[in-house]
Amino acid sequence: MVDLSVKIGDFEMANPVMPASGTFSPEMAQVIDINRLGATMTKTVSRELRDGNPPPRVAEVECGMINCIGLPGKGIDYFLTELMPEYLQFSPPLIVSVTSTTEADFAAMARDVTVPGVKALEINISCPTRDPNGGNFALHAEHTAETVRGVRAATDLPIFVKLSPNAGDVVGIARAAEEAGADALTVANTILSMRIDTHSFKPSLGFKTGGMSGPAVKPIIMRMVYQISKAVSIPIIGCGGIVKAEDVVEYMLAGASAVQIGYASFRNPTAMISIIGDLEEWCDRRGIARVSDLTGAVQDDMETDTYIAAAAGI
């Protein structure tokens, strides 16, 4: 019997699979057994009502999709009174994703959603279609540190900080988040991208640019997970392009303790459940008793030998 349970600090999950924010809702109970997930994740919550970005909001590309949804929602009061009870009817621990446009309100949002039933917070400081002064604080270490520091002072819940793959020095920003009090890092949000319609000559998205997800981004995010895992001591949640159990294994080998799945659920709403089952079978075939043993188990010693050999010359 394979033990699929994992821990992200003090946050315990029955298995390492959870949805990415914005790709899951309780309505999915119509097609999957939500209680089989390792955790549930809310859509990102903001303080006020947000209409989101103008349509079109999604464009398909080879090996993925670009979205510019723009974090629409009805605000924190509606979330707490109307939506959260729907999430709490399921047994997996609930993570609430929050965002804001100011560092002070990030802290206030964290305090306001620290209520019974919420087991952890994901701080979405990395929406790719917002600038550093409007919510994408993860592009700079100082913005990241100040935001996380304020959130840490406002709540005693575990804090997962969602990083941006669009940052120039994602490792430095990961360190800044850890030093400011993050309990874990979600690596990463979507990659800023664009598509142009060759019939109309216009951008395919109403916001012109958006965030790319899907299998094409997996090697890029994988590299970030690997590099960050070597630089921080807190757990990492891998997010980007997972469509099968072997993708989960690969992220865990690179250093992730758990994963988030989004794109695959758009293609197949039952994907997360299938991946959990396939992951258990994969571990069983390989004689791996605990999936958590995969975290950071990449055999990368040969890299040093390769560099030494190359430097030696002929």
GUMI-660739 format. One record per residue: residue in three letters; x, y, z of N, C-alpha, C, CB in turn. Coordinates in steps of 0.02 Angstrom, whole numbers, plus 50000, padded with zeros to 5 digits. Glycine has a CB too. Layout:
residues N
ALAXYZXYZXYZXYZ
...
This chain:
residues 314
MET500434994050000500005000050000500445006250000499525000050062
VAL500355010649951500755016649945500475022149990500785019049872
ASP500915025350028500725031050069500785037350027501155031450134
LEU500225040250007500235046149965500245052650005499625046149919
SER500215052250071500155058250111500805062450109499995056450184
VAL500715069050112501285073650113501145079150163501405076550042
LYS501675082550183501605088250229501965094250199501905086550299
ILE501635100050204501935106350184501995110250249501505110350129
GLY502565109450283502625112050350502135108350395502485119650352
ASP501685111950428501175108850470500525107250432501025113350529
PHE500505108950369499915107950328499935100850299499865113250270
GLU499445096750317499445089750297498945088350241499285085350357
MET499155084250194498735082450137498735074850129498985085850072
ALA498165072050109498115064850098498505062650037497385062850092
ASN498625067149991499025065849932499275072649906498615062049876
PRO499765072749861500075079149842499715083149789500755077849818
VAL499095081349771498745084549715498205089249740498435079249669
MET498235095449717497715100449731497595104649668497915105049792
PRO497025108049664496915112449606497295118949613496165113949598
ALA497455121949556497725128749555497155133649563498125130049490
SER497295139349593496775144349603496485146549536497045150449642
GLY495835147449535495495149749474495315144149426495925154549439
THR495475137849444495335132249399494875127149432495975128949376
PHE494575128949488494185124049527493595127549560494635120649580
SER493045123949566492475126449604492095120449631492005130949560
PRO491695121349683491315115849711490845112449661490905118249770
GLU490665115849607490235112749557490565106749524490055117849503
MET491225106149531491565100349501491365093849536492315101249505
ALA491015094349592490775088349626490285084449582490425090249692
GLN490025087649530489585084249483489955079049441489245089249438
VAL490615079849436490995075249392491575071749428491275079049333
ILE491785074149487492325070849523492155070249597492995074649514
ASP492495065749632492435065249704492945070049734492555057849729
ILE492725075949752493175081149777493535078849841492785087549791
ASN493225074449879493535072149941494175068049929493045068049980
ARG494315066249868494925062549853495525067249842494835058249791
LEU495405073749835495955078449825496365079249888495685085249801
GLY496995081149879497415082449936497225088749973498135082949915
ALA496965093649937496725099949966496265103149915497315104849985
THR495865107949937495465111949891495735119149892494715111849909
MET495625122649837495895129449829495355133949800496515129349782
THR495245139649832494745144249807495005148149747494525149149862
LYS494535150949709494725156049661494995162049701494115158149616
THR495465165749671495755171349706495235176549726496295174649663
VAL495245178449790494755182949819495065189949826494495180349887
SER494705195049806494915202049817494415205449862494995205849749
ARG494585211349885494145214749933493495217049901494505220749965
GLU493545220349844492955223149811492755218949752493095230349789
LEU492155220249726491935217049665492405218849608491205219049648
ARG492595213749568493025214949510492685212049449493735211749520
ASP492625216049396492325213649335492785209249294492095219549293
GLY493425209749305493905206149265494065209849201493645199249249
ASN494455206649158494675209749096494165208949040495345206749075
PRO494195213248989493725212748933493835206348893493795218848887
PRO493305203548864493385197648821493675199548753492705194048812
PRO493935194548717494015187548735494535186648791494225183548673
ARG494425181648833494855180648891495305174548886494445180148953
VAL495185170348836495575164148829495755163148756495195158048857
ALA496375161148743496595159448675496985152948679497015165148644
GLU496805148248637497175141948635497805142748593496735136248606
VAL498345139648616498975139548579499235132448579499485144448611
GLU499745131248538500045124548537500295122748607500625124248486
CYS500095116948631500315114348696500105118748755501065113448697
GLY499535122248749499325126148806498775131148790499905129748835
MET498705135948834498205141248826498465147548859497525139048855
ILE498205153248835498355159648866497695162448894498685164748815
ASN497715164848955497105167848983497255174849010496805163449038
CYS496755179049007496805185749037496165187049075496935191348982
ILE495985182349119495345182649154495295189149194495265176649200
GLY495825190849230495825197149267495545196849337495445202149229
LEU495535190749366495315189849436494625192749451495825192949482
PRO494115191049411493445193649427493175190249490492955192449368
GLY492735193749524492425190949584491965195949617492965188649634
LYS491575193649665491075197949696491305200749763490445194049707
GLY491945199849779492205202949839492225198349899491815208949856
ILE492565200649951492695196350009492065194850049493205199550054
ASP491615199550056491005198350095490585192850063490595204750102
TYR490515193149998490135188049962490485181249969490055189849888
PHE491145181349964491515175049971491395171850039492265176249961
LEU491455175750092491395173050159490695170550174491585178250210
THR490195173950150489505172050167489195167050119489075178250170
GLU489375167550056489035163350006489465157649979488825167649949
LEU490105158949966490515153849933490875149249981491015157249889
MET491135151850035491545147650079491155141750107491815151750135
PRO490515142450126490145136550149490115130950098489435138550168
GLU490125132750033490115127549981490765123649982489995130749913
TYR491345127149991491985123749994492035119350056492555128849993
LEU491755121650111491845118150175491425111850181491675122850231
GLN491005110350132490625104150136491055098150118490025104550089
PHE491665099350095492115093950076492665093050128492425095250006
SER492945087050132493425085350185494135087750174493435078150194
PRO494395088550113495095090750107495185097750137495295090850033
PRO495785099150163495905105750193495835111250141496605105950225
LEU495545116850162495395122450117495945127650119494725125550135
ILE496195129450060496665134950052496305140650019497295132750011
VAL496355146650046496035152550017496565156749983495655156650070
SER496465158249919496915162549881496665169749885496965160149806
VAL497105174349902496905181349908497375185749867496905183649981
THR497115191449846497525196349811497305203349831497465195549734
SER497715208249814497545215149827497995219549783497625217049902
THR497875226049786498285230749748498755234749793497835235549710
THR498735233549858499195236949904499465231949954498835242849940
GLU500055233249979500355228950030499935228950093501065231250045
ALA499675234750113499275235150175498645231050169499105242450190
ASP498325231150111497695227450104497825219950098497305229850044
PHE498405217950073498565210850074498545208250146499265209550043
ALA498845212050192498835210150262498125210050289499275214950304
ALA497735215150271497045215550295496635209750266496725222250275
MET496735207950204496385202350174496555195850210496555201750099
ALA497195194950225497405188950261497065188550329498165188850270
ARG497025194150364496695194250429495955192750422496795201050463
ASP495635195450371494915194650364494705187650343494655199650312
VAL495135183950309494955177150290495235171950338495195175650219
THR495565174150391495785169450443495185167950488496385172450484
VAL494795163350465494165161550498494135153950504493545164250460
PRO493705151250548493645144050555493515140650488493095142350604
GLY493855135150476493785131350415494335132550365493135133050383
VAL494655138350368495215139750323495855136950354495285147450309
LYS496215132850316496805129450342497455132550319496795122250323
ALA497435136550266498045139850241497845145350193498525134750206
LEU498295149950181498195155450133498705154950078498235162350168
GLU498475156150016498955157149961498925164449943498775152549899
ILE499495167749944499545174849931499725175749857500075178349978
ASN499235177749818499325178549746499615185549732498665177549707
ILE500265185949736500615192249722500905192349652501175193449773
SER500645187949608500995186849544500545186449483501385180549549
CYS499955189349485499525189349426499905192649368498845193049439
PRO499995189249311500445191849259500185197749220500605186449211
THR499545199549228499275205149190499175211349233498615203149158
ARG499555211649289499515217549332500225219849348499115216049398
ASP500325226449352501005229049364501175228949438501065236149336
PRO501815230249456502015229849527501615234349573502745231549533
ASN501365239849547500955244349588500225242349589501025251449564
GLY500055237149552499355235149549499225227949567499095236349481
GLY499715224749599499585217949622500135212949607498965215549593
ASN500545214049555501065209249539501705211049576501195208949462
PHE501685210249641502255212049683502825207049676502045212549755
ALA502695201149648503195195949645503735197149592502865189349631
LEU503705202849558504245204449511504855207349545503985209249459
HIS504785209349608505335212649643505395209949714505235220249645
ALA505995208749736506115205849802505845210349858506855204549813
GLU505935216949851505725221349905504965221649911505995228449893
HIS504605221649853503875221349855503645214849888503575222049784
THR503955209349867503785202749894503885202549970504195197249861
ALA504465204749992504625204450064504135208650105505335206850076
GLU503995214750082503545219050120502835216150124503515226050089
THR502605213450069501935210450068501895204450114501735208449997
VAL502385199950108502375193850150502465195650223502925189050127
ARG502875200450237502985202450307502335204950339503535207950311
GLY501955208850301501315211350327500815205750336501035216450280
VAL500785201150289500325195450295500515191050354500325191350230
ARG501165190050363501395185850419501175188750486502145185050417
ALA501185195350491500985198550554500225198350564501225205750555
ALA499855197150511499125197650514498775190950526498865200650451
THR499135185350518498805178850524499295173750552498535176550456
ASP499015168650585499425163150608499325156950564499255161450680
LEU498945157650510498855152150463499495151250421498255153550417
PRO499605145150396500155144150349500075148650288500205136850327
ILE500625151650265500615156250208500995153050150500925163150227
PHE500645152050095500965149750033501005155749986500555143750000
VAL501595157449964501695163349922501775161149849502315167449945
LYS501325163649806501335161649736501795166249696500625161849706
LEU502345163349672502865167149638502715167949563503545163849648
SER503085172549533502995174049462503575171249420502925181549450
PRO503425167649367503965165349322504225171049278503715159649278
ASN503895176849282504105182549241504625186849275503505186749224
ALA504805185049337505315188849374506005187449346505285187249449
GLY506425192549348507105191549324507515187049368507445198249317
ASP507425187549434507805183549482507315179949527508305187949523
VAL507015174649503506505171249543506795167949605506145166049500
VAL507425165949602507745162949660507835168149715508425159849641
GLY508055174149697508125179449746507465181449777508445185549714
ILE506935181449737506275183049763506015177549808505785184349705
ALA506175171349791505985165749835506315166449903506175158949802
ARG506955168249903507315169249966506995174950006508055170749954
ALA506805180349971506495186050005505845184050038506375191849956
ALA505445179850004504815177550032504935173150093504405173649979
GLU505425168850089505585164550146505805168650206506125159450127
GLU506245173350195506505177450249505965181750281507075181850224
ALA505455183450242504915187650268504375183750305504585191450211
GLY504415177050303503955173150342503515168250305503525177550379
ALA503635167150240503235162350203503355155250230503405162550127
ASP502825151250231502875144250252503005139650193502245142150288
ALA502815141850133502925137850073502875142550012502405132050067
LEU503115140049955503115143949894502745140049839503835145649872
THR502285143349806501975140449747502355142849685501205142249742
VAL502645138149649503075139749591502775136249531503825137549603
ALA502425139849487502365147049485501715148749451502975150349448
ASN501585155249445501005157749408501125156849333500865165149425
THR500695159549292500755158749219501275163449190500085159849186
ILE501485161849128502015165649094501705170749047502495160749056
LEU501905176949054501615182349014501735181048940501925189149034
SER501185181048901501215178948831500725182948789501055171348826
MET500745181548724500305185148678500175180848616500605191948657
ARG499575181648587499415178548524499055183748480498975172248534
ILE499195183648415498885188248368498495184248316499415192748333
ASP497885186248303497445183048254497675185148184496695184948266
THR497885180248143498165181948077497625183548026498575176248051
HIS496985182648045496445184748000496255192048012495815180248011
SER496195193948075495995200748090496575205448103495545200748150
PHE497185202448113497785206248130497735209448200497915211648078
LYS497275207048240497175209848307497405204848360496435211748319
PRO497585207248419497745202548474497145197948487497935206348538
SER497285191748502496765186848513496405187848580497045179848510
LEU496715191648625496435192848691496225200048699496935190948745
GLY495675201148735495435207948745495915212248783494775207748780
PHE496335209148826496825212848865497495213148829496905209648934
LYS497525210448769498115209948725498595204548749498475216548723
THR498805204648812499255199548837498915195648893499915202648863
GLY499185189948909498905185748962499425180848988498285182048938
GLY499205176249029499655171349059499585164549025499525170749133
MET500145161749004500135155248970500215149649020500685154948917
SER499815144449011499865138349051499835132449003499295137849105
GLY499955126449030499935120448989500615117048984499695122148921
PRO500635111348948501245107348946501875111048923501135101548902
ALA501785116148880502375119648855502765123248909502165124648802
VAL502435125148964502785128949016503125124349067502305133549051
LYS502975117849066503225113449118503985113449125502975106449106
PRO504365112849071505095112749080505375119249109505425111449013
ILE505035124849093505265131249120505145131649195504905137149084
ILE504535129849216504375130049287504775124649325503625129049298
MET504885118949292505275113549324505965116149343505335107549277
ARG506285119749297506945122549311506915127249371507215126349250
MET506385131249376506315135849432506225132149498505715140549421
VAL505805126849497505715122849558506385119949580505205117149545
TYR506755117249533507405114249549507885119349579507715111149486
GLN507935125149546508405130349570508185133049639508445136049520
ILE507545134249646507305137149710507395132149766506565139149704
SER507285125749752507345120649804508055120349832507145113849777
LYS508535122249792509235122349815509395128549856509705121949755
ALA508935133549854509095139949885508685141449947508985145349835
VAL508135137749958507705139050016507615132550056507005141849994
SER507385133350117507265127450160506525126050171507615128350226
ILE506085130350145505365129250153505095125150094504995135950159
PRO504525121850102504255117650049504055121649987503645113750075
ILE504025118049931503835120849867503245116949839504435120849816
ILE502775120649810502205117649775502305119049701501515120549801
GLY502385113849661502505114649590501855115649552502885108649562
CYS501855120349505501245121949467501435124049397500845127549503
GLY501225120149348501345122049279501385116049232501975125949274
GLY500865114949192500885110149138500805102849157501515110849103
ILE500535101449216500465094449237499845091449204500405093949315
VAL499935085949168499375082649135499365075149149499405083849060
LYS499885072549182499915065449197500315064249260500225061549137
ALA500285058049286500615056449350501365057449346500455049249370
GLU501655055849289502385056549283502595063849290502625053849216
ASP502165068549272502315075649281502365077249356501785080049248
VAL501915074349395501935075249468502595072549495501335071849502
VAL502775066649473503405063549495503995068049478503505056649463
GLU503995070649418504555074949395504615081149439504455076949322
TYR504055084349453504075090349496504325088549566503375093449501
MET504105082849592504335080949659505075079249659503925074849684
LEU505305075849608506025074449603506425080949602506175070249540
ALA506155086049569506495092549563506495096349629506165096749510
GLY506065094249677506075097549742505405099549770506485103549738
ALA504865098249733504195100149757503935095049807503705100849698
SER503555097449856503225093049905502515091349883503215096349974
ALA502215095649841501535094649817501475098349751500995097149868
VAL500905097649718500805100849653500105103749648500925095849596
GLN500035108449602499385111249584499245109849511499345118849600
ILE498615108349495498425106749427497865111449405498185099349422
GLY497955114249346497455118849320497265117349248497705125849324
TYR497735118249202497605117249131497275110549116498245117949092
ALA497525105249147497265098549133496525097949150497655093249171
SER496305101549201495595101249220495145104549168495495104449288
PHE495415109449131495015112449076494935107449019495355118949051
ARG495455103649006495425098648953494995092648974496135096248935
ASN495055090749038494705084849063494545086049137495125078349054
PRO493925087649154493755089249224493915083749274493035090949228
THR494015077649251494175072149297494935071049303493835065749275
ALA495335075449274496055074249269496395073449337496385080049232
MET496215077649386496555077249450496465070449483496305082649496
ILE495855067749480495715061349511496085055749474494955059949511
SER496095056049408496465051049370497205051249387496365052149294
ILE497485057249394498195057949409498355055049478498395065249405
ILE497915056149527498035053349594498065045749590497475055549642
GLY497585042749555497585035449548498205032949511496965033149512
ASP498385036349457498965034249418499615035149457498995038149352
LEU499635040349499500235041449540500325035649590500185048149578
GLU499785033449620499825027749666500065021549630499145026449699
GLU499805020349570500015014549531500745015049511499575013749469
TRP500965021049492501665021949472502125020449531501785029249447
CYS501965022949590502375021649649502375014249666502125025749709
ASP501805011049660501755003949676502194999849629501025001549672
ARG502185001449564502594997749515503334998649529502435000149445
ARG503525004549554504225005949566504445003949636504365013249556
GLY503985001349676504164999249744504285005149791504764994949742
ILE503975010749777504045016749819503485016749870504045023349775
ALA503655016049933503155015349985502835021950004503455012150046
ARG503215027450000502975034150021503115039049965503295036450088
VAL502605042349940502705047049886503145052949908502035049649860
SER503125054549972503515060149998504275058949989503355061450071
ASP504475052649983505185051149973505435053549906505305043649980
LEU504975055149860505185057649794505435064849797504605057149745
THR505225068649847505395075749849506155076849853505055079149908
GLY506415080149801507135081649799507575075749784507345084549863
ALA507285070249760507675064149749508005063649681507245058149759
VAL508005069149643508335069049578509075067149586508275075949543
GLN509305062749542510005060649544510405065249499510085053149520
ASP510645070749528510965075949487511715076449499510645082549500
ASP512015071549531512735071949544513145071949480512955066249588
MET512875068849427513245068449365513355075249332512885063849316
GLU512955080149352513035086849323513725089649337512495091649351
THR513965088949399514625091349417515155087849377514745090349491
ASP515095081249370515585077449332515615079649259515435070049336
THR515025081149231515005083349161515375090049153514265084149137
TYR515255094649199515595101149195516345100349203515325105849249
ILE516555096049249517265095049259517585092149196517385090349319
ALA517255087349166517515084249105517565089349049517075078449084
ALA517055093549043517055098548989517615103649000516375102248986
ALA517735105449063518245110449078518955107749068518165112949148
ALA519025101149072519685098149068519985098548998519665090949090
GLY519555099048948519805099348880520025092448855520385104148875
ILE520375092448799520595086148768521295084248792520575086648691
